[in-house]
Amino acid sequence: MLVFIHPLPHIISRHLGVSRLIAVPSDLQQVIDDAWEVTKTIPGYLLENEAKFLGVLAALTPADGVIVEIGSYRGRSTVMLAKVASHYGLRPVVAVDPHNSPILIKPGAPKTTSYDDFLESLRIANIADHVEPHLAYSTDVSATWNRPVRLLWIDGDHSYAGAKADLDGFLPHVAPYGVIALHDALSNFAGPIRIFVEDMLRSDNFGPAGFVHSIAWAQSRPADGAKFRAQRARLAQRAAKLAARVEDGVELHGWKKMRFKLTRSRIPRFPLSYEAWAKQLDPRATP
């Protein structure tokens, strides 16, 4: 759950290599609430607290660069990210999706792509000029990518191979103090939870990390990530047990499903205020 509080004074952080100040804008709560009012009209699977958390990351992540979204479907998360980023004059959202997922488009349906619906969502939300769509797979885009990324939102292929390819393609471009967030990391999918544990929580290139509902997130901290090793290890110890209970293409039933849910219940997901998020992402933050 994400808890929202009254607007707070700005929290300013200055650090070598950080091109943007960390601050809690006085209007952030209203901006995110307004963005949600539009976002909730867009079909999709992102829950309210998850969407608002993405809005917080879009506003407060203290790195320069664009937001890269892998997996757009009809634009639910795209709208939230772009609404907040455009309001604060931040760089655009690069939305990458081939729009041909067989999971989201039923066989025999009149439409074989979700791309037109995605573009219509951008038009309805009035943020088309702040979104750069790529009708492609993430590996095609990342192969020639050369721009810094401040927020990498991965919500594409949830298989291990797919999620791993999404991460590996853009990870070299995530700016220091940028954030990587993975959707459905606490759902019955092998990809997001495995790469979160194996590639992020067990790497000293990352600092603060955690969960909001089913979103796993970690901040890029290549210069001082080792300071957070113990914190990440405690989280990895629990998350790894969940990763061991999921497998690509295997549905859980009966006792296996109950064990999965019990294991998931032991993973901490604490509510945070705007101020707390700003403090966690501050380059001066320590465990």
Steps between C-alpha positions, in 0.01 A plus 500: 500500500615855427402764755464862391548798726455873485748689279836537672778757472757427232769251591810611312801282431818610323751238394773479239366329190133554582352738250162547665409596852293264710198689615144443605306758298224667696243393241613137461200345672258692282696425182501126571133498599409683179717264293327201658157634407603472135710185540217298656291544185763317293459119483784307660621303798683766702337559840443844649779490757740359239413776255541770762835352600614533137390863517718549807799346322438712192505814713772424756763276338816715523671414171499655157370318195180365352248257645502168313187287524519142373149367455231761439190305391229768482694764689389485862848542650609718208235755581594520869871536427454756223242706688737547795818542295348755266354703787848546648672563168695173512613297203250284309387144541643258244232230466624173352254225405440289187130507595448141390492309830288183464421528872334839459345445156269202473531274194236579243440851633426769237820681598837328494683793658445733795695784337201703377338475843829613657520808276137582576575488874781751452265726308226479761749577778647788299859378543584376149765770464678372813520136391739348248341172382706215361302223332774245562649249740723641772802314365458673163493843668777435751734373228557857377411692817737782605306722742507511881201347679384631836207263548478155341151351537490134395155353442545292186568129452486352852690183415853482638660527154275791404545701820874431498531629143301813590729573794829417330421715198444822692691448826826644359314825428333549839655812651649499851219563751245392240240237589401166349148376576350161409129424487348173624807404700273348765274323254529150358764592241861384507662792320452815711571343841804305379676792335416720799670255735784379279591813305403782734481401866822300474690775320693784664404716202170558680409677822153539656247240384156375590143418399182701448211260454635277220763746374863429586735798479865583559713810456819498295787581737821373332723726709372402846266205459716289732371709792157348442620139469359385832165667435472341156612162634220492757246574228661250261482226760121520505448582132721210389265256676215635290706477180561134574124434499428629147593358162442622146173372357396312814174588674486449875221294652407353833774474761761660269281806460444523875875478567559771241252733669644429844851575378382818331332619819838503674652749259492854646299761313489810715302817420711810448420869490632736234760622746616146572538423130703815447728408791551146371597618152720787623862440390605564860273225626651222708340172608 
